[in-house]
């Protein structure tokens, strides 16, 4: 290998290493700032998070974390702008779609949220939180069959998710699909006996 190729190779390795350290630093700074914020240490939180907000939004990581910070500060329009920028820079990742959907939920823009949860799921087929949140929004929009389908996807991916069985069971009750509701409630109890007290009466009523 020529001296020029060796130098070029080393330069690329250094660039990659610097980028990884830079991204890790952003994440660590954000986590420390978030912890301070939720601990009511606002002075320290503002100092830490301002370090990220003052950087130029020219990278996926910066845009993503700026969006997360604006969301913490309840500045939802700016959060959406930053998440959108992150998507424009790298549309292959699920996180900015998911987090923008969370903001849309807070704004009660459920149709927009559903679209973003759907995109997040396309990028990550096993994104359980995206399925769960989309199911909740489908319920709000009265698209019950779609909500049931999402809960079904959750239990396929995680058969021990008792909450998904519970939520799907409630939807079956609304749709008067009693046998399926009983099956889901029984499964929720089997997974975690904490449901016994709440659901046993419902099961008995449905079996009458």
Beta strands, then each sheet from edge to edge (+ up, - down):
end
